[in-house]
Amino acid sequence: MANFKLISNGKINFGLKVINKRSDNYHNLETIFFPLKLSDKISFSIEKTNSNHNSVIISSNKDFIPLNEKNLCYKAIEKFFVAFNIFEKFDINVNLTKFIPVGGGLGGGSSNAAAILKALIRYFDINVIPNREKLLKLAASIGSDVPFFMIDKPCFAKARGELLYKLDEFNLNGYSLLVINPGIHVSTKWAFDTLGIKEGEFRKSDLSKVKRFSESNFEAMVNDFEPIVFKKYPELGNIKSDAIESGCDFVSMSGTGASIYCVIKKHKRNERIQMVNKLRSTGYFVYEEN
């Protein structure tokens, strides 16, 4: 039996621009993915079996996590075996210890799936270089954010989010980062449906011009979903407004919500501490990264 201890980190989106609706009912978008140190922990084991079928058992510390074929880790295993023509049978166990808020626009499920793919690549000794495009295509078939987590570096993304370009100069040096999640779940399908982009409609984006985090780029890093999400969930808009009033330099929603993140200069330590204490007193999930 092979055992793996995996770290599966989250992400935030700097800007999320929806460009147009595609004929397959997906949307082309542009965003900047930025990895967080906030992470889930995964125990993964795999061993050959004499059975005539694979066994995949998923468990979690959270009772609302799907433990069947709806889980992206299950999909990752299933699609990997098909893509690489693996016909031997295995007993596989996945235990997810979740710390990333679920359904908060932080990519926890996609990150878990990418971590499983990486473990399978190691176990089956897949040569990544000649199989890079195949692996990214496989990742994209599991979920639009999964290819990013295979790279796990700041990236500009377009199309459904699977076309990725590393941004080596995009960092938060000199800043602290806060992520706030009030426990609200925003349906991604509802968000795209409510945004209401029609076929043939195209929207402008300057995100492709952004190479680094700086004040001169703040206007380009807009999340198109904020107006509709804040209208339905005004609590999220209030969190953003309060963060701006508290001295944060850049505040945005990640993905389609419901996490709000704040970037604040490190020298504003007192303002940050006061804001964190206030947010935690409300019972919100608050994550700090310095």
Number of C-alpha atoms within 10 A of each C-alpha: 9 10 14 16 13 18 16 29 25 24 28 24 26 28 26 27 23 24 19 20 19 16 9 6 10 12 19 16 18 24 27 28 27 22 21 18 13 19 21 20 18 21 16 20 18 19 12 13 14 10 11 10 12 16 14 19 13 19 17 15 11 12 8 8 16 14 19 14 14 10 16 22 26 22 17 25 18 15 17 20 14 11 11 12 9 10 11 13 16 19 17 21 17 20 17 22 17 19 16 23 24 19 21 25 25 30 27 26 25 28 28 27 27 28 25 24 22 16 19 19 15 13 13 10 9 14 10 13 9 9 11 11 11 14 22 19 15 19 26 19 15 23 21 16 24 30 26 30 25 18 15 20 19 26 23 27 23 22 18 18 23 20 17 19 16 17 17 11 11 18 15 16 10 11 17 19 20 20 24 24 26 20 15 16 17 19 16 15 10 12 16 17 11 12 15 10 17 12 12 9 10 13 10 9 18 14 23 14 10 19 18 15 15 12 10 9 15 16 10 18 21 21 20 17 22 22 13 15 23 18 11 12 17 13 15 23 19 12 23 22 13 15 26 17 11 15 16 24 16 19 23 26 31 25 27 26 26 28 27 25 26 23 22 25 19 15 11 15 12 10 16 24 11 11 19 19 11 12 19 14 9 9 11 15 15 17 16 15 12 12
